[in-house]
């Protein structure tokens, strides 16, 4: 069986290399269960997404709805393997902002290339400023050049740690400002749909095994993705 080209992009702790990281190890475990041979290539997000869109890669992970144009057909796994929550990070001792509405008129940091939902980036009443890294946003926050910084939990927490500002971090992890299901996307073809079905079958089979769930529960939350309101 020929190897299936897979595009992924670096995420600390989740995608470290073609063989290391929570998401990579999960993907390889599913491939083994499904009898598939994957060739995982890791590159910066724009390049990984472009490789998939141009048909050079048959699978993209992690995939989010914001990667695709409105109305564009998406062949994806029925099951999601993570939920990406974005939060408002602020500096301890400063106003504790928790919602987008609370950020009206504020200077708020975003990270270049980060997949924010349109409900965030299209807010014209918030003074967004782009930075090249999460750490750059934290440093600007510490210097008083920003009122807040929006990013997902793991990246934000790690950025504060990396600049030795963890003690000054202020965030409410119970109140995300956005949520996105994380899944595998496949080429829009009959072969892609067959691959998606094989991934789904393997994912749900593996989730029934206690040892598998214990192994991946830190990096993978639930095959149903983000919990819906009231769930």
JOQUIPE-V536000 format. One record per residue. N is the residue number from 1. SS is DSSP state (alpha for helix, beta for strand, coil for the rest). Layout:
BEGIN
n;ss
N;SS
N;SS
END
This chain:
BEGIN
n;ss
1;coil
2;coil
3;coil
4;beta
5;beta
6;beta
7;beta
8;beta
9;coil
10;coil
11;beta
12;coil
13;coil
14;coil
15;beta
16;coil
17;coil
18;coil
19;coil
20;coil
21;coil
22;alpha
23;alpha
24;alpha
25;alpha
26;alpha
27;alpha
28;alpha
29;alpha
30;alpha
31;alpha
32;alpha
33;alpha
34;alpha
35;coil
36;coil
37;coil
38;beta
39;beta
40;beta
41;beta
42;beta
43;coil
44;coil
45;alpha
46;alpha
47;alpha
48;alpha
49;alpha
50;alpha
51;alpha
52;alpha
53;alpha
54;coil
55;coil
56;coil
57;coil
58;coil
59;beta
60;beta
61;beta
62;beta
63;beta
64;coil
65;alpha
66;alpha
67;alpha
68;coil
69;coil
70;coil
71;coil
72;coil
73;coil
74;coil
75;beta
76;beta
77;coil
78;coil
79;coil
80;beta
81;coil
82;beta
83;beta
84;beta
85;beta
86;beta
87;beta
88;beta
89;beta
90;beta
91;beta
92;coil
93;coil
94;coil
95;coil
96;coil
97;coil
98;coil
99;coil
100;coil
101;alpha
102;alpha
103;alpha
104;coil
105;coil
106;coil
107;beta
108;beta
109;beta
110;beta
111;beta
112;coil
113;coil
114;coil
115;coil
116;coil
117;coil
118;alpha
119;alpha
120;alpha
121;alpha
122;coil
123;coil
124;coil
125;coil
126;coil
127;beta
128;beta
129;beta
130;beta
131;beta
132;coil
133;coil
134;alpha
135;alpha
136;alpha
137;alpha
138;alpha
139;alpha
140;alpha
141;alpha
142;alpha
143;coil
144;coil
145;coil
146;coil
147;coil
148;beta
149;beta
150;beta
151;beta
152;beta
153;alpha
154;alpha
155;alpha
156;alpha
157;alpha
158;alpha
159;alpha
160;alpha
161;alpha
162;alpha
163;coil
164;coil
165;coil
166;alpha
167;alpha
168;alpha
169;beta
170;beta
171;coil
172;coil
173;coil
174;coil
175;coil
176;coil
177;coil
178;beta
179;beta
180;beta
181;beta
182;beta
183;beta
184;beta
185;beta
186;beta
187;coil
188;coil
189;coil
190;alpha
191;alpha
192;alpha
193;alpha
194;alpha
195;alpha
196;alpha
197;alpha
198;alpha
199;alpha
200;alpha
201;alpha
202;alpha
203;alpha
204;alpha
205;alpha
206;alpha
207;coil
208;coil
209;coil
210;alpha
211;alpha
212;alpha
213;alpha
214;alpha
215;alpha
216;alpha
217;coil
218;coil
219;coil
220;coil
221;coil
222;coil
223;coil
224;beta
225;coil
226;coil
227;coil
228;coil
229;coil
230;coil
231;coil
END
